[in-house]
């Protein structure tokens, strides 16, 4: 799934931080700080982190 096709719900989108400038960035929940997504420039899909109890 490409980044352009993702629709975030809730109060706001993730807060994005570039972990490697121009190459990779990670998305974090702006409320609790949990890592929720990742985008790498050489991979066309977005990674979504899913946790379960």
KAMO-V320978 format. One record per pair of residues at least 12 apart in sequence whose C-alpha atoms are under 7 Angstrom apart, sorted by the first residue. I is the first residue (numbers start at 1). J is the second residue. If there is no record, write none. Layout:
i=(I	I)
j=(J	J)
This chain:
i=(1	1	2	2	2	3	3	14	14	14	14	15	15	15	15	16	23	23	24	24	24	25	25	25	26	26	36	36	37)
j=(45	46	44	45	46	45	46	27	28	29	30	27	28	29	30	28	40	41	39	40	41	38	39	40	38	39	48	49	49)
